[in-house]
Amino acid sequence: MIEIYLKEFKNFGKISFSEFFRKEKFFILLFVLSGMFNIHAQEVLPFPPVPSASTANETLAESTHKRRAQPEHLPKDAPNIIIVLMDDVGFGTPATFGGGVNTPTLSKVYSEGIAYNEFHTTSICSPTRAALLTGRNHTRVSSGTIAERAVDWDGYTGIIPKEAATFAEVLKNYGYSTSAFGKWHNTPANQTTVAGPFDYWPVNYGFQHFYGFLAGETSQYEPRLVNDFTPVEPPKTENYHLTTDLADHAITWMSQHKAYAADKPFLLYFAPGAGHAPHHIFKEWADKYKGKFDDGWDAYREKVFKRQKELGWIPKSAQLTARDKTMASWESIPQSERAFQIRMMEVFAGYVEHADHEVGRVLDALEANGQKDNTIVFFIWGDNGSSAEGQNGSISELLAQNGVSNTIEQQLAALDKLGGLDAIGGSLLENNYHSSWAWAGNTPFKFTKLVASHFGGTQNAMVIRWPKMIKPDKTPRSQFHHINDIVPTIYDILSIKAPKVVNGFDQMPLDGVSMKYTFNDAKAKEVSKIQFFDNNGSRGVYKDGWYACTFGPLYPWIPAQKGLAEWDSKKDVWELYNIKEDFTQFNDLATKNPEKLKELKEIFNTQAKDNKDYPIGAGIWLRIHPEDVIRSPYNSWVFDENTKRMPEFSAPGLGKKSNKVLIDMEIKENTSGVLYALGGNGGGVTLFMENGKLVYEYNMLIIERYTVESDKKIPAGKHTIEVLTTIAKPGAPAEVTITIDGKEYAKGEVKRTVPAAFTASETFDVGEDLGGSVSMRYYKKAPYKFEGKINSVKVNLL
């Protein structure tokens, strides 16, 4: 073959360049020469097709047949790659490194590999995942905030551009089989319907198979799942749990890969979603922790800090940071509420241990397949620090996202149901623990998730295991690294270069650096790296051991925080730390070294501009302007009984905007069932029939429920129902009027409404209520399919 194209090359001067180009022989020659002279053909992906080795003449007798040989683009014996990404678990949670949550799988992987105690994330879900997938800074790839809070500044659209190809896309082109299981959270929230568009779904970002959920969170008992592009309804059984389901699918996929494509290496991205709220786990897992947290979060911090030092996980010189004055002490919690707060932490701990166990099942299956030795495992303990979004402790964690305050007194009756599974296989609560437990879970650091200035929000443990190439070593790697370093590390171990063009898109440069140099040298000199951080206006920048930062305007643990609209980022006070001498950001050196602080602030501004981070604080825009939340561009719709699984961010805003719903239906006597429902057990709006009577219910994030109904039964026949809802502004009360065939049937008031969203992943359904049930009145009959006929449901926003 080489001789054929070298001959063509000799004839190059006898024909025009355009003719040579049109015949595609130029590209084929370039492909051949790249292999001969190492011209890095991988700079352009996909690789060009291999030309036929056969010759085709007029007759079979005059033709020859030979199978073309596909070139190997990977080094011989390229490793399998497994990336495990836990969710909302802090530096001080795993027992492996001194925390109070049992993590035997993490401990086993550490005993067979190495660990990093200065590894960093972005302090929030979607941005960390975007940086992990692409090797770029989060705002550079338009992921400055979570998908549901996306706004229309370039760094915050929530859409990873195709100019930043994921490592899955690159490795797929090199010959890897690729898969992802669990939480995705990198698709625009209004583009997750069964109608697409699918451009930004996992399978169009390089993963050949995806099984999991697209939103930032979902119920562990009634998750809103997709299999590639197809919606999946999980079974309503007593033993179903999402994390187990994800592990089962990952294990099956690995087994099938070995059976069908044993000669190919694989990439498996496993992101279970635990321990993100809602904290759902079976009672027996939570009960393992009875009595473990009875002395509260302040005592927990002291104990964990002591163990971290004893294990050598943190420097002996490290100092334990103090509780911020805005956070509650354990002593301030009334005795009447302590059992509630303790149980919240027990549930969280059981939930996280269960997830660690399921990760262990995946890795055990890998070992049983005989693939452990040449598989590199990145076990990343958290996409950010532990989450303070539970605020004072909440049975309804979306309250924080909506800026709605509530009291513990409203919730104490739910104590025995925290984290629990109802007898029919569904969840009743959306619980998230007290923010001070999150602070404790980030020991020894000062703050939490959503705070990018201080390491409690951004510093997460990571363990790497690769038996074939990495010797086990208990010495922590203390080089400063970031989640965007995973991609260049993978490319480095495979001896490939980041492509310059992928699928016709010119590629952005990588921001990360390879960590390979640390694999077998714990004390290797740290590579020079500038890393900037920003989330909700909380920001910082690192360079050569120095870190400058400022807290910003948002306190995630303060319910319904005021004053965000008056914040001016130019007036923020900055702090300065020498991280190599001050592991926990304990000693602020800003007044002692103003020149260094000035230098770093200038570096931050340069980084922010280069990474499309402006305007500073864009992530809080929707907290100030909920009316700008991402939504469908339409104001009117016509639905029928085929309308299912329409995500809330694409559906009509029935619970937060004035609207009119007109239903054309036919019923028999005493008909029951759901006409339409938006949301789930965490909150929503539903209209249903109950033995011939019509009921409207507004589930105000669990803590309040409002119904509009009448004792009058609707006679059999064809009817037109109108539901008119008037809401003056987001969060304001609503007036609801129901008419049947033009006559008033019932009228009532909803005293307050949600300003932003009921849920992250629940949907709008016609004719039944899929997922969690908006109303407890039909919960045990869910999905409570309508017994009559729905000809149409017309919705108009007013």
N, C-alpha and C positions, 0 to 999 in steps of 0.2 A: 504494500500500500504506500509506503514511504517513497519507493522508487517512482510510482505513478505520479505522485504529486510533486516530487522534485522535478520530474520531466515537465510537468505543467508549469512549474516555476521557471524553468529554462525558457519556456515559450512566452513568458510574461511580457517580454519586450516586443513581441510580434503582434500583440492584440492590445486594444484600448483598456485602460483601467476599468472603465465602466462596464465593459463586456465581462472582464474577469470577475468583477464584483457581482454582476447579475447572476453569474453562474454559481455563485456561492463558493467557488473554489478558493477564493481568497480566505474565507473564514476557515475552510477545511485545512488549508495550508497552514494558517496561523495556529490552528489546533494541533497539527502535527509538529510544527516547529516548537510550539510551547513545551511539548513533552521532551523534545530533543535538547532544547537550549534553556529550559526552566524560565519561560517568559511569564509565568504566573497566570495561566489561563483562568484560574479561579477568580481573577479580578472581575470577571463578567459571568454572572449566573442567570439562567441555567447554562451548563456546559453545552457546547454545540453538539448536535447529533452525530453519532459515529457513522461514517459512510459505509455503504454496503461493500462486503468483501466478495460478493458474487458478480458475475458478468451476465448481462442480459442481451442476447442476440435474437435474431428472428425466430430461430427454432430451438427447441429444447436441446437437440444434439449439438448445436453450436454454442450453447450457453453452459456456464458452470455455476454450481451452487456451493456457497460456503457461509456458515453462520458468522456474522460480524462479532468480533470480540469487544466486549464492553470494557473500557479502561477502568482501572482502580484509581479513585481519587483520594482515598484515605490511606494513611500508613497501615502497614500490615498489623493485624491484631489490634485495631482501634478499639478502645474500651466502650462498653455500654455506659450510659450516663443516666443517673437518677437524681433529680432535684426534688427535695422535699421542702415545702415552704409552709410553716405553721403560721397561724393568724392571731394577732392581738395577744401575744404572749411575751412577757417582758424578760429582761436580763436576770431578774431574781426569782423566777418561777421554777425552773427545773431542778430537781434534786441532784442531777448530774453535776451541777455547778453551785450547790449550796442552797437551792430553793426548797420550797415546801411541797412541791408536786412531784409525785413519783414518776420517773421517766426512764424505765429500764431499757427501752430501745435506744434512746439517745445515749445512755451510758454505755451500752454495748458497742455502738458505732464509735464512740469516743475511745473506748479501750482498744479498738482495732484501727484507730486512725489518729487524727490531730484535731485541735480546736483553736478557734480564734476568739480572743476576748476584746478586740478593738475592730469589730466588723460592724458596718453601719447600713442603715436603711433610710427611707425618706420621711418617716414618722406617720405614714398613712398608706392605705391599701393600694388603690389603682396606681399611684405614682411609683411605689416600690416595684410593683409587678411589671410596669412598663420599663423601668430601668433594668430590672433583671432580664427581661426578654430581649432587650435591644442592645445593652451595653452602653447606653447613653443616659445623660441626665434627664430627669423626669420632665422638666419643662421644655427641654429641647425636643422631646418627642410628644409635646402637646398634652402632657398628663400632669399638670400642676395641681390637680385636685381629683377627687373621686368622680367616677363617671356620672353619677346622679347630680353632682353639683357643677358640671361643666358649664362654662360660659364662653362667649365668643371673642376671647383674646387668643392669639396664636399659641401661647403656651398652656392654654387651659381648655381646649376644645374637647378633650377626652378621646381623641382619635389618634392612635399611633400612626404616623405617616408611613407610607410604603417606602419612603426614602430612608427608613430606619428598619431594615429587615430584621426579623427576630432570628435568634440562633437556631430555632426550629426550622425556619425557611432555609437557612444556609446549610444546616446539617442534612436536611432532606435532599437537597441537591447533591450533596457529597455522597449520599448512599445510605444514610441512617433511616430506620423506621422511627417515626415520631408519634408520640401520643401525649395527651394531657387529661388529667382527672381532677375534678373538684372545682374550686372557685376560679373564675376567669376575671371578671370585673374590669375588662379593658375594651368593652363594646359600648358605644353610645347608648344610654338608657332608653332612648326612643327608637332604637334600631334592633330590638330583640324579639320582634314578632315573627310568627311563622311565615309572614309575607316578606321578610327581609327588610332592607337589603342585607346580604350576608357578607359583604366585603370585609367587615371588621370582626367576624366571628373567628374562633380559634382555628377552624379548618382552613380558613383563608389567610392565616398567619403562619402557615408552615406545619401545623399539627395535622397529621393524616387521620387521626381519630381523637375525638373529644367526648367525654362523658362527664357531665357536671352541671353547674349552674352559672349563668352569665352575670348575675347581679353581685352586689357586694356582700350579701348575706341571704340566708334562707333557713327555713325550719329544718331541723335535723330529722323530724318525723314526717313532715309533709313537704319535702323540698320541691321547688319548681325546676325540674331537670330537663336537659336536652341531651340527646344522643346524636352527635354531629350536628344535624339541623332539625331533628325530629323531637317534638315535645314528648316527655315521658312522665307518666303518672306512677308514682311508687305505690306499693301495696299498703293498705291500711291494716297492718298487723301489729301485734304486741311486741314483736322482737325486731321490728325494722328500725335501723338507724343509718343516717346518711353516710357517716364516716365508714361504717362497715360495708355499705353498698359500694362506695368508691374503691375501697381496698379490694373487694371481690372482683370488680371490673378490671382493676389494674392487674391483679394476679392472672385473671383469664387472658388478658391481652398479652402479657409476657409469655404465658404458656403457648398461646397461638403463634406468637412471633417465633418462638423456638421451633415449633412444628413446621411452620410454613416458610420461614426465612432465616434459618439458623446461621447462614453465612453473613448476614448483615448485622451490624451493631444497632442498638436501639437507644432512643432518648425517651425517658418517661418523666413527665413533670407531674408531681403529686402534691396538690394544694388543697387539703381537706376542708378548710374553712374554720376549723377549731383552733383556738378558743374564742372566735368572734361570737358576739351575741347574735341571736338568742342562745343562752347557755342551756342546752337540752341534753340531758343524760339520764339513763336509767337509775333508779333509786339506789340500787346496790353499789354502783360506782361512787355516788356521792357519799353514801353511808360509810365508805372506807375512811373518810376523813373526819368522822364525828369526834369532837374534842380536840382536833389538831389546831384549830384556829380560835379557840375560845378566849385567848388572852388578847386578841385584836391585832390590828395592823401595825401599830407602833412597836409592839413586842416582836411581831414577825420580822420587821426590818432589822431589829437588833440581832436576832438569832441568825438570820440569813447572812448578814454582813460578817458576823463572826465565822460562820462556816465557809464563806467565800475566801476569807483570808487563810483559814486552816487548810483548805484545799489548794492554796496557791493560785487560785483562779484570778484574784485581784492582787495588786501589789500590797506589801505590808505597810507601805506609807500611805495608802488610800484612806481618806476620811469620809465618814458617813454624812451625807448632806441632810440638812434639817427639813422638816415638813414646812411647806409654804404656809404663810399665815391665813391664806384663803381656804386651806384644806381642813377638814374636820379631824380632830384627834379622836382616839378611841374613847377616852374619858368623857368626851362631850356627847357620846351616844347614850340616850336614856336606856336604862335597864330593860324597859318594856320593848325596845326595838332591837336589842342585841342578838336575840335568837334569829331574827329575820336576817340581819347583816351577816351573821356567822354562817347561816345556811347558804346564803348567796355564794360565799367563798368555797364552801364544801362542794357545792354543785359545780362551780367553775373548775375546781381541782379534779373532780371525778371526770368531768368532760374532757379536760386536757390529757389526763392519764389514759383515758379510753382512746383518744386519738393517737397517742404515742404507741399504744398497744397495736392499733390497726396498721400503723407504719411498720411495726415489727412484723406483722403478718406478710406485708409486701416484701420486706427484705428476707424473711425466712423462705418465701417462695423462690426468690432469686437464688438463694443458696441451694435449695432443693433442686433447682434446675441446673446446678453446676456452673453458675455464671458469676458467682460472688467475686472470685479472684480478679477478674478483669472488668469490673464495674466500678466506676468512680461515683460515689454518693456524696452529694452536697446536702447536708441536713441543716437547713437554715431555721433557727429557732425564733421565728417571728418576722412578719413584714413591717413591723414597727413595735414600739413598746406596748405594754398592757394598756387597755383602753379605759379612760376615765369618763366615757360617755354614759355610763350608768348613773353618773352624778351622785345623788344621795342614795342610790340603790333603787332599782326600778323593775317592776314586772312588765313594763312596756318600754323597751329601749328606744323606740322611735320618738318618744317624747323629747329626747335631747335633740334629735335632728330637726324637730319642729319648733324648738325653743319654747316648749310648753312645760311649765312647772307643775309639780304635784307633791303631795305629802306622803310620808311613810304610813300615816294613819289610814290612808285610802287603800293601802296595799297589804297590811298585816294579815288580813284574813286569808291571803293566798300562801301563807308560810308553808303549809304542807304540800302545796302543788308546785313549788319552785323546781324547775328543770324537769318536771315529771311527764310521764306518758299516760294519757288517758286509756281506759280499758279497751277502747276501740282502736287505739293506735294513732292518736293525734295529740298535739300539744295545745295547752290552754293558755300559756303565758309566754311572753317574750322577754325573759328576765336577763338583767345585766347587773353585776355587783356594784357596790359602792366605789366611787372614784378613789377613795383612800386605799382600798384593796389593790387597785391598779398601781397606785403610787408605791405600795409595799412590794408589788410584783416587779417593779423596776429597780429594786435595791441594787446598788447603792446610790443610784442617780436621783436627781431632784424632781423630774417631771415625767410626763406620760405621752402616750399616743396623741397626735395632733400638735405636739410641741416639737418643732424642728431645731430649736436653739440649744436645747440641753439633751444629753445623751439618754435620758430615760425614754425619750420618744424615738431615738434613732440608733441606739447601740444594742445589737442583738448578738447572741452567741451563734457560732456556726461550727459544725463539725464536718470534716471531710475524711472519707475512707476510700482507699484504693489499694487493696492488699498487694497487688502485683507491683506497684510502683512507690507506695508510701509506707515507710516504717512507722509503726505505732509509737507515739511520743506524747507523754503527758504534759510537756512544757507548753504553756499557752503561747500561741503566736500573737504578738502584740504590735505587729505592723498595722498601721491605720489603713483599712480597706473599706470598700463600699459595695453595695449590691450591683453596681454597674461594672464591677470587676469580674463577675462570673463569666460573662461572654468572652472577653479576651483571654481568660484563663483556659476556657474550653478550646478556643482556637489555638492557643499556645501548645497545649498537650497533644493536639492533633497535627501540629506543624502546618496549619493552614493560615491564610491571611484573610482579613476582613475584606469581602468583595467591594469593589467600587461601583458596580452596577448589578442590580438584582431585578429581574423581570422587567427590564427597561427603565428602572428608576435609579438615577444617580444617588449614591448613598452618602449619608452624613458620616463624618468620622466618628470613631468610638471615643467616649469619654473615659472609659475604664482602663485599667492596666492589669496585666497578668499577675496572679498570685503564685504562679508555679514555683518561683524562686524560694518560697517559704516552705514548700512541701517537706523537704528533708533537712531544713536548717531553721530551727526555731528562732535563732538569733540573727538571721540574715538582715543585712542593712535594708531599711525601708526604702522602697523606690520613692522618688519625689512625686508627690501627687497634690494637686489642688482640688478640693472638693467643696462645693457650695451646697447649702441646704436652705429650703424655704417651704413653709406650709402655713397657710392662713396668716401670713405676715410674720410668723415666727421664723427666724432665719439665722444663718451662721456660715462661716467659711473656715476651712482648715488648710494650713500649709506648713510643712516641715516642723510639726510638733506644736504649732501655735493654733489657737482657735479663738475667733471672735464671734460674738453672737448677741442677739437681742430678742427678748421674749415675744414681742408683738402684742396684739390687742385681745386675743381670744383665750379665755380660761375655759377649757373643755368641761370642767367639773362644776361650773356655776350655772344653775338652771336659768333659762331665759335671761341671759346676760344683756345688760343695757350698755349703751354708749359706743357700740361698734361704729356707728355712722360718723361719730365725731373724731375718730382716731386719725392721726396724721403720722405716717411712717417716718417722715423726716425728723420728727421730734423724739423718736425712740432712743433710749439710753442703751449703749452697747457695753458689753463685758468682754474681758480678755482672760484667756487661760493658757498656761503652759501644760499641755496635756501629758507630756512625757514625764513631768514631775508631779502632776496633779490629776490623777486618773478620773476623779469624780466631779471635776469642775467645782471645787470647794473654795479656792482662793482667787478672787477676781483681781487681776493685775492692771485693770484699765487705768487707774490713777497713777500707778507706779511706772507704767510704760506706755505713755500716750502715743509715742511715735510708732510703736509696733501696732497699736490699735488702729491708728490712722492708715498705716500700710495695708492692713487686712481689710478694713472697710473699703478701701479703694479697689482691692482685689475682688471683694464681693460685688461691688457695683459693676465691674468689668465682666465678671462671670454672669451676673444676673442679666445684663444686656445681651451678652453673647448667647445665653441659653433661653431667651424669650421669656424671662421671668417677670417682666413688667406687665401690668402694674403690680407693685408689691401689695400683697393682700387680696389679690383677685379671688382667692379661694373663699373669702368671707362675703363676697358680693351677694350671694343668694340669701345669706342670713339677714342682710339688710334689705334686700329687694326680692322677697319670695315670689313676687309676681313674674319675675324673669326666669323661673325654673324651667328647665327643658321640658317641652311638651310637644304634642302633635301639632302640626301646622293647621289642622282642620278645625272648624267650628260646628260642623254638622256631620252626622253619620246615619246610615241605615243599616241595622244589624238584623240577623235572624238566628235561628237555633244552631247554625254552624259556627257562630262566633264563640271561640274558646281560647283561653290562654293569651289574651291580649294584655301585655304588660302595662302596669299602671301609668308609666311615663309616655306610653303611646295612646292610652285610652282617654276618653272624655273625662275631664276633671269634675266628676259628679259630686265629690265631697268638698270641693274648695272654690267652685265658681257657680254663679247663678246659671241654672239650666232648666230645660224642659224635656221630659222624656215622654214619648207617645207610644203606647203599646197596643198592637192589634192582636187579640188573642181569642181562642175558642176553648171553652171549658165544659165539664160536666158538673153534676152536683158534688159539693164537698171536695173540690179539687185542691191538691196541695203541691208544693214545690216552688223552686226558685224561678222567678222571672228574669232577674239579672242580679249580679253581685260584682262589686268592685272591691278588691282587698282580701283580707284574710282574718284570722283570729286576732291579729295584732291591731286591726283597725280596718274600717271600710264602711261601705254603704250597700244595703241589700233591699230588694223588694221581693217578697215571697207571699205565697198563699198557704194558709193553714186551715184545712178543713172548710174551704169555701170562703174564708175571710182573708182580706188583703192586709199585709203588714209591711210597713217601711221601717227599717232600723238603721240608725247611724251609730256605729261603733267608734267612739272617740278614744282610740288608742287604749282600749281595755278599761281604762279607769272610769269612763263614763259611757253610758249607753242611752240613746234616746229612741223612742218608738212613736210612730204615728199610725194609728189603727182605729178600726171601728168594730163593733159587735155584729154589724150587718153582714150577712152572707151574700155573696154574689150569685145570682141564679145561673143555671146552665145556659149556654148559648155563646154568641159572639159578642165581644165587648171591646170598647176602646178605653184604655186607662191613660190618664195624664197625671204625671208627677211634676209639679212646678216647685223649684227650689230657688229661693232668693237669698244671696249672700252679698253683703255690701263690700267686703274686702276680705282677703285671706285671713283666716283665724276668727272672723266675726261670727256672731250667731246666724242661724239660718231659719227661714220660715218655709215650711213644707206644706203644700196643699195638694191633695189627691182628689181627682174627679173621675167618675166612671160614667161613660156615655153622656158627658156634659153636665152631670150633677155632682155636687160636692159630696165626697165620701168621708174624708177625714182631714184634719188640719192640726199642725203642731209646730213646736219650736225645738231646734237644736241649739243649746245655749252657747256652745263654742265648736268651731270647726278646725280642721287641720290646715295650717298655712302652706305646708310643703308637700308631704306625701304620707299616705297610710303605711306603706311598706316599701321594701327594697325590691322584692321579687314576686309578690302576689299579682293577680291578674283580674281582668274584666271577663266575665263569662255570661252567656245568655242561656237560660234553660236549666242551669245547675250552678253550683258553687264549688269549683275545683280548688284543690289545695286546702289551706286552712279555712274554716267556716267563719264568715263575718258574724253570724248570729249564733248564740248558744241555744236558741230555741229549736234549731234543727240540726245541731252539731252531731248528735248521735245517729242521724239519718243521712248525713252527708254522703254524696254531694247534693242530695235532696232534689233529684231530677224532677222537672215540672211534668205533671200528669196530663196537662192539656196540650194545646197546640199554640205556638207563638208564630204568627205570620210575619211580624216585623217589630223592631224596636227602633224608633227614630229618636235621635238625641240632638238637641241644639243647645249650644252654649249661648247665653244671653249677655 
